[in-house]
Amino acid sequence: MSDISKPVIGIIGGTGSLGSGLAKGWARAGHQVIIGSRAAEKAASAAAELGFGIEGDSNWAAAAASDIVVLTVPFSNHGAILGEIKPAVDGKIVVDTTVPLAPPKVSKVQLPEGGSAALITQRLLGETVRVVSAFHTLGAAKLHAGERADCDVLVFSDDKGARNTVIALAELVARRGIGGGSLANSAAAEAMTSVLIWINRQCKITGAGIAVTGLEAAQQA
């Protein structure tokens, strides 16, 4: 485990676009990062390609070796992977980036019966896990280009300390991290992802994001 100021970050499903982009951003900022995959060999190969000292291992091993665990997996694999890593995350912060997309209509909001993916995560992992919901509206392209994303990241949790920790991590890879309230509020950001997908397609762009106005004036007051 790491010094508290630089927690080890394990990214489950870290071989995908968002997971690998976050891995690059946090590794550049000095964090030890381990990306996970169901196949340890696939994760190790992807980590070698990413560089920056990033390591790769199985999902369970990455979760077990990390202080903060970030879930970047498709909703179709969400429940199965939570079951896989559950023994390794007791007492830890688990950041869920999952969006409940239902292909092929990914530009249509389709929230699950459980309210949101993050609420499902909390129920499946139990109350000893500090679940945080974030990074749903963050495009990965700029992270892979070596830049911080020019958008805000909304961060939700019922645990204020965990929420603040993830806000600080968001500010390493995006313009700002902003608290959005309780975990139940994560449904708003999960739904917003489908809206941004629609905007990207309609406007023929790839990086639509969100920005919260008025904060600068409030901070100067």
C-alpha positions in Angstrom: 0.0 0.0 0.0 1.1 3.6 -0.5 1.6 6.8 1.4 -1.8 8.3 2.1 -1.0 11.4 -0.1 -0.4 9.1 -3.1 -2.8 6.2 -2.9 -2.2 3.2 -5.2 -5.0 3.2 -7.7 -6.4 0.0 -9.3 -8.4 0.4 -12.4 -10.7 -2.6 -13.1 -11.4 -2.9 -16.8 -8.4 -0.7 -17.2 -7.6 -1.9 -20.7 -10.5 0.1 -22.2 -10.5 3.7 -23.4 -11.6 5.4 -20.2 -9.7 3.2 -17.9 -6.4 3.4 -19.7 -6.9 7.2 -20.1 -7.4 7.7 -16.4 -4.4 5.4 -15.8 -2.2 7.6 -17.9 -3.4 10.8 -16.2 -2.9 9.6 -12.7 0.4 7.9 -13.4 1.7 11.1 -14.9 0.7 12.9 -11.7 2.8 10.5 -9.7 0.4 7.8 -8.5 1.2 4.1 -8.7 -1.5 2.7 -11.0 -2.4 -1.0 -11.7 -4.8 -1.8 -14.5 -6.9 -5.0 -14.2 -8.4 -7.3 -16.7 -10.0 -10.7 -16.5 -6.8 -12.0 -18.1 -3.7 -10.9 -16.3 -1.6 -11.3 -19.4 -3.9 -8.9 -21.3 -3.5 -6.3 -18.6 0.2 -6.7 -18.4 0.5 -6.2 -22.2 -1.7 -3.1 -22.1 0.2 -1.6 -19.2 3.5 -2.0 -21.0 2.1 -0.2 -24.0 0.8 2.7 -21.8 4.2 3.2 -20.0 4.5 5.7 -17.1 5.3 2.7 -14.8 1.7 1.4 -15.0 1.4 -2.2 -14.0 -1.1 -4.8 -15.1 -2.7 -7.8 -13.4 -6.0 -9.7 -13.0 -9.0 -7.7 -11.8 -8.9 -9.3 -8.4 -5.1 -8.8 -7.9 -5.3 -5.2 -9.0 -8.1 -4.5 -6.5 -6.3 -6.3 -3.7 -3.1 -4.4 -4.2 -4.8 -0.9 -4.4 -6.0 1.7 -1.9 -8.6 3.1 -4.3 -10.4 0.9 -6.8 -11.9 2.4 -10.0 -14.4 0.4 -11.9 -14.4 1.2 -15.7 -16.4 -1.7 -17.2 -19.5 -2.0 -19.4 -22.8 -2.3 -17.6 -23.3 -5.8 -19.1 -20.3 -7.0 -17.1 -20.9 -4.8 -14.0 -22.5 -7.4 -11.6 -20.2 -10.2 -12.5 -17.0 -8.1 -12.0 -18.3 -6.7 -8.7 -18.7 -10.3 -7.5 -15.2 -11.0 -8.6 -13.5 -8.2 -6.7 -15.8 -8.0 -3.7 -13.4 -10.0 -1.4 -10.6 -7.5 -2.2 -12.4 -4.2 -1.6 -13.7 -4.3 2.0 -13.2 -0.9 3.6 -11.8 0.7 0.5 -13.0 3.5 -1.7 -14.6 2.0 -4.9 -15.2 4.6 -7.7 -17.8 3.5 -10.1 -17.7 5.1 -13.6 -20.3 2.7 -15.0 -23.0 4.0 -17.3 -26.1 1.8 -17.7 -26.1 1.9 -21.5 -28.3 -0.5 -23.4 -27.0 -1.0 -26.9 -27.8 -0.2 -29.6 -29.8 2.8 -28.3 -26.9 4.2 -26.2 -28.0 7.8 -26.9 -31.3 7.1 -25.0 -31.4 7.3 -21.2 -32.2 3.9 -19.8 -31.5 3.9 -16.0 -31.7 0.5 -14.3 -34.5 -0.7 -11.9 -32.0 -0.2 -9.0 -32.0 3.5 -9.6 -28.4 3.8 -10.9 -25.3 1.7 -11.5 -23.7 3.2 -8.4 -26.6 2.3 -6.1 -26.4 -1.2 -7.4 -22.7 -1.3 -6.6 -23.3 -0.1 -3.1 -25.9 -2.8 -2.5 -23.8 -5.6 -4.0 -20.5 -4.6 -2.2 -22.1 -3.8 1.2 -22.0 -0.9 3.6 -18.3 -1.4 4.5 -17.2 -0.3 1.0 -17.1 3.5 0.4 -18.7 3.8 -3.0 -18.2 6.9 -5.0 -19.7 7.6 -8.5 -17.7 9.8 -10.9 -16.2 10.3 -14.4 -19.3 9.4 -16.4 -19.1 12.5 -18.6 -15.3 12.5 -19.1 -14.1 11.8 -22.6 -10.9 9.8 -22.8 -9.4 11.3 -26.0 -7.6 14.2 -24.3 -6.3 12.0 -21.5 -4.6 9.8 -24.1 -3.2 12.9 -25.8 -1.5 13.9 -22.5 -3.9 16.7 -21.6 -6.5 17.3 -18.8 -10.0 17.2 -20.1 -11.6 20.7 -20.3 -14.7 19.8 -18.4 -15.9 19.3 -14.9 -16.4 16.0 -13.2 -19.3 15.5 -10.9 -18.6 13.3 -7.9 -21.3 11.6 -5.8 -21.1 9.6 -2.5 -22.8 9.2 0.8 -19.3 9.3 2.4 -18.0 12.9 2.4 -14.4 12.0 3.0 -14.4 9.5 0.1 -16.1 12.1 -2.1 -13.5 14.7 -1.4 -10.7 12.2 -2.1 -12.1 11.5 -5.5 -12.7 15.2 -6.2 -8.9 15.7 -5.7 -8.2 12.8 -8.1 -10.6 14.3 -10.7 -8.7 17.6 -10.6 -5.6 15.8 -11.8 -7.3 14.7 -15.1 -10.0 17.3 -15.7 -10.7 21.0 -15.2 -12.4 20.5 -11.8 -13.9 17.9 -9.6 -17.2 19.1 -8.1 -19.3 17.4 -5.4 -22.7 16.5 -6.6 -24.2 15.2 -3.4 -25.3 11.8 -2.3 -24.9 8.5 -4.2 -28.6 8.6 -5.3 -27.8 11.7 -7.3 -25.4 9.7 -9.5 -28.4 8.8 -11.6 -28.2 12.4 -13.1 -24.7 12.0 -14.3 -25.3 8.4 -15.6 -28.2 9.7 -17.6 -26.2 12.7 -18.9 -23.8 10.4 -20.6 -26.5 9.3 -23.1 -27.3 13.0 -23.7 -23.6 13.7 -24.4 -23.4 10.7 -26.8 -26.4 12.2 -28.7 -24.7 15.6 -28.8 -21.4 14.1 -30.1 -23.3 12.3 -32.9 -25.5 15.3 -33.8 -22.6 17.8 -33.8 -20.0 15.3 -35.2 -17.6 15.9 -32.3 -16.0 13.5 -29.8 -15.5 15.5 -26.6 -18.8 16.9 -25.4 -18.6 17.5 -21.6 -20.2 19.6 -18.9 -19.2 22.7 -17.0 -20.7 24.1 -13.9 -21.1 27.9 -14.1 -21.0 30.4 -11.2 -18.4 28.8 -9.0 -15.7 31.3 -9.8 -17.9 34.2 -8.6 -18.8 32.3 -5.5 -15.1 31.6 -4.7 -14.2 35.3 -5.1 -17.1 36.5 -2.9 
